[in-house]
Amino acid sequence: MSTKPGSGAKRRERRPDVLLSPLRYPGGKRRLAPYIANALRDNDLRPRLYVEPFAGGASVAIQLLHDNLVDQVALGEKDPMVAGFWRAVFQEPERLIDKLYQLKPSLELWEHYRKTRPRTTMGWAVKCLFLNRTSFSGILSTTAGPIGGRSQQSAHTIGCRFPVERLAKRIRQIAAFADRVAFIHEGDWQEVAAKVKTQGLGRDDVFYYLDPPFYEKADRLYRYFFAEDDHQRLHDGLGQLDANYVLSYDA
C-alpha cells in the first residue's frame, strides 16, 4: 500500500459518488455535504437555486450538483483570488488547465505569487490554485508559510500537494456543470443575497448554505475575515433572507 502524501485523497477520488474540490481549504465543508443533502431530502426540497455566499472550496455546491439534488448553484466570494478561480473553472477550464501544467512548484515561485497582484481573472485563478496547493493547510492569508517551510527540510516539500493530473481531472469534472451555475459574484454575502432576490424565486425555490469565516483565529486563516460586528450583521440579516438555509460555525 502506498504511503505517499495525498495517496488517501487519490483513493477517495475513485469513488464515483464523491466529487472533490481542487482547493484545500481551512475548515473545509466537504464533510457536511451528506448532512445538507439529507436535509434537502428529508424536507422534500429540490431548490431551483442553491446559494453559497461564502464559497471557499465550494465542496457542498459541487457535490449537490453531482448528486442532482439542486437545479442551479450560485457562488459568492469576497476574495477576488477565490472568486477568480471559480470563474475560470466554469468559464475557461481548459485555459486554466494549460496554466496549471506550466506551474512547477518551487519556493521562488511561491514567493513570486505571494507578491504579485494579478490584473485578470485568470491571473487571480492561477495565483489562487498555486498558493492554495503549496501553502500550509491551503491557507491563503499572508500569515501562511509554504509547505515544508522556507528551509524545505521537511519530509513534505512544497510540491507534495500539487498533483497536476488529479487537479486537472477535478477541474474538468466540475466544469461539466457550467450550464447549471447561475452566477459567481465577487463581493460580500449581502450583495449575493440582494442578487438572489432579483431572480424572482419563491421561498422554497432557494436554499442557502452559509459558512462564514471562523469566529476564532479567522485573521490567521483568510485574507478577508469577520470582526465582531460582521458576525452580528450576519445574525441580523438571516431573518431577511426569506429562504431556507443552513448556517455552520466553528465551535
C-alpha positions as CSV (number, residue, x, y, z in Angstrom):
1,M,0.0,0.0,0.0
2,S,1.3,3.4,-0.9
3,T,2.2,5.9,1.9
4,K,2.9,8.8,-0.4
5,P,1.4,12.2,0.6
6,G,-2.0,12.5,-0.9
7,S,-2.5,8.8,-1.6
8,G,-5.6,8.7,0.7
9,A,-7.2,11.5,-1.4
10,K,-6.4,9.5,-4.5
11,R,-8.2,6.5,-3.2
12,R,-11.2,8.6,-2.2
13,E,-11.4,10.2,-5.6
14,R,-12.0,6.8,-7.2
15,R,-15.4,6.7,-5.5
16,P,-18.0,7.7,-8.2
17,D,-20.3,9.3,-5.7
18,V,-17.8,11.9,-4.5
19,L,-16.7,14.9,-6.5
20,L,-13.8,16.7,-4.8
21,S,-12.9,20.4,-5.0
22,P,-9.4,21.3,-6.4
23,L,-8.9,23.6,-3.5
24,R,-7.7,22.7,0.0
25,Y,-9.5,25.0,2.5
26,P,-9.2,25.6,6.3
27,G,-12.5,24.5,7.8
28,G,-13.4,22.6,4.6
29,K,-17.1,21.9,4.2
30,R,-16.9,18.6,2.3
31,R,-17.8,16.5,5.3
32,L,-21.1,18.5,5.7
33,A,-22.2,17.7,2.1
34,P,-24.1,14.5,3.1
35,Y,-25.8,16.3,6.0
36,I,-27.1,19.0,3.8
37,A,-28.1,16.5,1.1
38,N,-30.1,14.6,3.7
39,A,-31.7,17.9,5.0
40,L,-32.9,18.6,1.4
41,R,-34.3,15.0,1.0
42,D,-35.9,14.9,4.5
43,N,-37.7,18.2,3.9
44,D,-38.8,17.3,0.3
45,L,-36.8,20.2,-1.1
46,R,-35.3,20.5,-4.5
47,P,-34.1,24.1,-4.8
48,R,-34.1,25.8,-8.1
49,L,-31.2,27.8,-6.8
50,Y,-28.7,26.7,-4.2
51,V,-26.6,29.6,-2.8
52,E,-23.2,29.6,-1.1
53,P,-22.3,33.2,-0.2
54,F,-19.0,32.1,1.4
55,A,-17.9,29.8,-1.4
56,G,-14.3,29.0,-0.4
57,G,-13.7,25.5,-1.8
58,A,-17.4,25.2,-2.7
59,S,-17.4,21.5,-1.8
60,V,-21.1,21.3,-0.9
61,A,-22.3,23.1,-4.0
62,I,-20.1,20.8,-6.2
63,Q,-21.4,17.6,-4.5
64,L,-25.1,18.7,-4.7
65,L,-24.7,19.3,-8.4
66,H,-23.1,15.9,-8.8
67,D,-25.9,14.3,-6.9
68,N,-28.5,16.2,-8.9
69,L,-30.2,17.5,-5.8
70,V,-30.4,21.1,-7.0
71,D,-31.2,22.7,-10.3
72,Q,-28.6,25.5,-10.2
73,V,-26.0,27.0,-7.9
74,A,-24.8,30.5,-7.2
75,L,-21.5,31.2,-5.5
76,G,-20.4,34.3,-3.7
77,E,-16.8,35.1,-2.5
78,K,-15.3,38.3,-1.3
79,D,-11.8,37.3,-2.0
80,P,-11.0,38.1,-5.7
81,M,-8.5,35.3,-5.7
82,V,-11.1,32.7,-4.9
83,A,-13.9,34.3,-7.0
84,G,-11.4,34.4,-9.9
85,F,-10.6,30.8,-9.5
86,W,-14.3,29.7,-9.7
87,R,-14.9,31.9,-12.7
88,A,-12.0,30.4,-14.5
89,V,-13.1,26.8,-13.7
90,F,-16.6,27.4,-15.1
91,Q,-15.8,29.8,-17.9
92,E,-12.3,28.9,-19.2
93,P,-11.4,25.4,-17.7
94,E,-9.1,24.3,-20.5
95,R,-7.1,27.5,-20.4
96,L,-6.8,27.2,-16.6
97,I,-5.6,23.6,-17.0
98,D,-3.0,24.7,-19.6
99,K,-1.7,27.2,-17.0
100,L,-1.7,24.5,-14.3
101,Y,0.6,22.3,-16.4
102,Q,3.1,25.2,-16.7
103,L,3.4,25.6,-13.0
104,K,6.5,24.0,-11.3
105,P,6.2,24.3,-7.5
106,S,9.3,26.0,-6.0
107,L,9.9,28.3,-3.1
108,E,10.9,31.1,-5.6
109,L,7.6,30.7,-7.5
110,W,5.7,30.7,-4.2
111,E,7.4,34.0,-3.2
112,H,6.5,35.4,-6.6
113,Y,2.8,34.6,-6.3
114,R,2.7,35.9,-2.8
115,K,3.8,39.3,-4.0
116,T,2.1,39.6,-7.4
117,R,-1.3,41.3,-7.8
118,P,-3.0,40.0,-11.0
119,R,-4.9,42.2,-13.3
120,T,-7.1,39.5,-14.9
121,T,-9.5,36.8,-13.7
122,M,-7.2,34.1,-15.0
123,G,-4.3,35.7,-13.1
124,W,-6.2,35.5,-9.9
125,A,-7.3,32.0,-10.6
126,V,-3.7,30.7,-11.2
127,K,-2.4,32.5,-8.1
128,C,-5.3,31.0,-6.0
129,L,-4.7,27.5,-7.2
130,F,-0.9,27.7,-6.8
131,L,-0.8,29.2,-3.4
132,N,-3.7,27.1,-2.1
133,R,-1.9,23.9,-3.1
134,T,1.6,24.9,-1.9
135,S,0.8,26.8,1.3
136,F,0.4,25.1,4.7
137,S,-3.2,23.7,5.1
138,G,-4.2,25.6,1.9
139,I,-4.3,28.9,3.9
140,L,-4.3,32.0,1.6
141,S,-3.7,34.5,4.4
142,T,-0.4,36.4,4.5
143,T,0.3,34.6,7.7
144,A,0.7,31.2,6.0
145,G,4.0,29.7,5.1
146,P,4.9,27.2,2.3
147,I,4.5,23.5,2.8
148,G,7.8,22.3,4.1
149,G,8.9,25.7,5.4
150,R,11.3,28.1,3.8
151,S,14.1,25.7,4.5
152,Q,12.4,22.8,2.7
153,Q,13.9,20.3,5.0
154,S,10.6,18.6,5.9
155,A,9.6,15.2,4.5
156,H,6.7,17.1,2.8
157,T,8.1,19.6,0.4
158,I,6.3,22.5,-1.4
159,G,5.1,20.3,-4.3
160,C,3.7,17.4,-2.3
161,R,0.1,18.6,-2.6
162,F,0.3,19.6,-6.3
163,P,-0.8,16.5,-8.2
164,V,-1.3,18.1,-11.6
165,E,-3.1,15.3,-13.4
166,R,-5.5,14.9,-10.5
167,L,-6.2,18.6,-10.3
168,A,-6.8,18.8,-14.0
169,K,-9.3,15.9,-13.7
170,R,-11.2,17.6,-10.9
171,I,-11.4,20.9,-12.8
172,R,-12.8,19.2,-15.9
173,Q,-15.3,17.2,-13.8
174,I,-16.6,20.4,-12.1
175,A,-16.6,22.4,-15.3
176,A,-19.0,20.0,-16.8
177,F,-21.7,21.6,-14.7
178,A,-21.0,25.1,-16.0
179,D,-24.5,25.4,-17.5
180,R,-26.0,25.0,-14.1
181,V,-24.1,27.8,-12.4
182,A,-26.5,30.8,-12.2
183,F,-23.8,33.3,-11.2
184,I,-20.5,33.8,-9.4
185,H,-20.3,37.0,-7.5
186,E,-17.2,38.7,-6.1
187,G,-18.5,40.5,-3.1
188,D,-19.9,40.0,0.4
189,W,-22.8,37.9,1.4
190,Q,-25.3,40.8,1.5
191,E,-24.6,41.5,-2.2
192,V,-25.1,37.9,-3.0
193,A,-28.4,37.8,-1.2
194,A,-29.5,41.0,-3.0
195,K,-28.6,39.4,-6.3
196,V,-30.6,36.3,-5.5
197,K,-33.7,38.4,-4.7
198,T,-33.6,39.8,-8.3
199,Q,-34.1,36.2,-9.6
200,G,-37.8,36.3,-8.7
201,L,-37.8,32.9,-7.0
202,G,-40.2,31.7,-4.2
203,R,-39.1,30.9,-0.7
204,D,-38.8,27.1,-1.3
205,D,-37.1,27.6,-4.6
206,V,-33.9,29.0,-2.9
207,F,-31.7,27.3,-0.3
208,Y,-28.7,28.9,1.3
209,Y,-25.7,27.3,2.9
210,L,-23.8,29.9,4.9
211,D,-20.4,29.1,6.3
212,P,-18.9,32.4,7.4
213,P,-15.2,33.0,8.4
214,F,-14.3,31.3,11.7
215,Y,-15.2,33.3,14.8
216,E,-11.8,32.4,16.3
217,K,-8.4,33.0,14.6
218,A,-10.0,34.0,11.3
219,D,-7.3,36.6,10.7
220,R,-4.8,33.8,10.5
221,L,-6.8,31.7,8.0
222,Y,-8.3,34.1,5.5
223,R,-7.4,37.2,3.5
224,Y,-10.9,38.5,4.2
225,F,-12.4,37.8,7.7
226,F,-15.1,38.9,10.1
227,A,-14.9,41.2,13.0
228,E,-17.4,41.0,15.8
229,D,-19.9,43.5,14.1
230,D,-19.7,41.4,10.9
231,H,-21.0,38.4,12.8
232,Q,-23.7,40.5,14.3
233,R,-24.8,41.8,10.9
234,L,-25.0,38.2,9.6
235,H,-27.1,37.3,12.6
236,D,-29.4,40.2,12.0
237,G,-29.6,39.6,8.3
238,L,-30.6,35.9,8.4
239,G,-34.2,36.9,9.0
240,Q,-34.3,38.9,5.8
241,L,-33.3,36.0,3.5
242,D,-36.9,34.8,3.0
243,A,-35.4,31.4,2.1
244,N,-34.5,28.1,3.7
245,Y,-30.9,27.9,5.0
246,V,-28.3,26.1,6.9
247,L,-25.7,28.0,8.9
248,S,-22.4,26.5,10.2
249,Y,-19.9,27.9,12.7
250,D,-16.7,26.9,14.4
251,A,-17.3,25.8,18.0
